[in-house]
C-alpha cells in the first residue's frame, strides 16, 4: 500500500503537510497568509501600513477573498501604488482577465508564492 502512496504522491512534498503562515504581527480582519505576504512584499513600513489599510477596506466588502487578496498582491509586483484601484474591485472583466488567473484559481499556488517571497527568519 505504501508503494502506491509513494507512486502517486508528489515528490518533495511531505504527505499531509500544509503551509502555515507565520507573520510577525496579527492584523484583525486579515488572514495571516495575507499579512505575511504584505510583510515580505513591501519592505517599507509605510507601504505595509498602506497595504494593510487597503486590504482591511477590501475585506469589509468582500468576504472569503483570501485568494483574490493574494493575487492582488502578486499583481502589484511589490509596488503598493500598483494595487488595483477600488473601482476595479467589482469589475468582473478586470478580475477575470487580470486577477483570477494569477494563481490559476488554486490556493496551493498562492501558498507557494507566499513561501517564495518569504524571507528566512533565523
C-alpha positions in Angstrom: 0.0 0.0 0.0 2.8 2.4 0.8 4.2 1.7 -2.7 1.1 3.1 -4.3 1.1 6.1 -1.9 4.7 6.9 -2.9 4.0 6.3 -6.6 1.1 8.8 -6.7 2.4 11.4 -4.2 4.3 14.4 -5.4 8.0 14.2 -4.8 9.4 16.8 -2.4 6.0 17.4 -0.6 5.5 15.5 2.6 2.1 13.9 2.7 -0.4 15.9 4.7 1.9 18.8 5.3 0.2 22.1 4.7 1.6 25.7 4.7 1.3 27.5 7.9 1.8 31.2 7.6 3.9 32.9 10.3 3.5 36.7 10.1 5.4 38.8 12.7 2.1 40.6 13.6 -1.6 40.0 13.7 -4.0 42.3 11.9 -7.6 41.6 12.9 -9.7 41.3 9.8 -6.9 39.9 7.6 -5.8 36.3 7.2 -2.3 35.5 8.5 -1.1 34.5 5.0 -2.1 37.9 3.6 -0.3 39.7 6.5 2.8 37.6 5.8 2.7 38.3 2.1 2.4 42.1 2.8 5.3 42.0 5.3 7.5 40.3 2.7 6.4 42.0 -0.4 6.7 45.5 0.9 9.8 46.1 3.0 8.9 49.7 3.7 6.8 50.0 6.9 4.8 52.9 5.4 3.9 50.8 2.3 3.0 47.9 4.6 0.6 50.1 6.5 -1.0 51.4 3.3 -1.4 47.8 2.1 -2.9 46.7 5.5 -5.5 49.6 5.3 -6.2 48.8 1.6 -6.9 45.1 2.3 -8.9 45.8 5.5 -11.2 48.0 3.4 -11.3 45.3 0.7 -12.2 42.6 3.3 -15.1 44.7 4.6 -16.7 44.4 1.1 -15.5 41.0 0.0 -15.8 38.1 2.4 -13.8 34.9 1.9 -11.4 36.6 -0.5 -8.0 35.4 0.6 -7.0 34.0 -2.7 -8.1 37.2 -4.5 -6.2 39.3 -2.0 -3.0 37.3 -2.6 -3.5 37.6 -6.3 -3.8 41.4 -6.0 -0.6 41.4 -4.0 1.2 39.4 -6.7 -0.3 41.8 -9.3 1.3 44.8 -7.6 4.8 43.3 -8.0 5.9 44.8 -4.8 4.7 48.3 -5.5 1.8 49.5 -3.3 0.8 52.0 -5.9 0.1 49.2 -8.4 -2.6 47.6 -6.2 -5.8 47.6 -8.2 -7.9 50.8 -7.8 -11.0 50.4 -5.7 -13.0 51.0 -8.9 -11.7 47.6 -10.2 -12.7 45.7 -7.1 -16.1 44.8 -8.6 -15.1 45.0 -12.2 -15.8 41.4 -13.4 -13.8 41.8 -16.6 -10.7 43.1 -14.8 -10.9 40.4 -12.2 -11.4 37.6 -14.8 -8.7 38.8 -17.1 -6.1 40.2 -14.7 -6.5 38.9 -11.1 -8.1 35.5 -11.1 -5.7 33.7 -13.5 -2.6 34.7 -11.4 -2.8 31.6 -9.3 -5.0 29.6 -11.6 -7.8 29.7 -9.1 -5.7 27.5 -6.7 -4.8 28.4 -3.1 -1.9 26.0 -3.2 -0.3 28.1 -6.0 -0.8 31.2 -3.8 0.8 29.5 -0.8 3.8 28.5 -2.9 4.1 32.2 -4.0 4.0 33.4 -0.4 6.7 30.8 0.5 8.8 32.1 -2.3 8.7 35.7 -1.2 9.1 35.0 2.5 12.5 35.9 3.8 14.2 33.5 6.1 13.7 34.4 9.7 16.7 33.0 11.5 
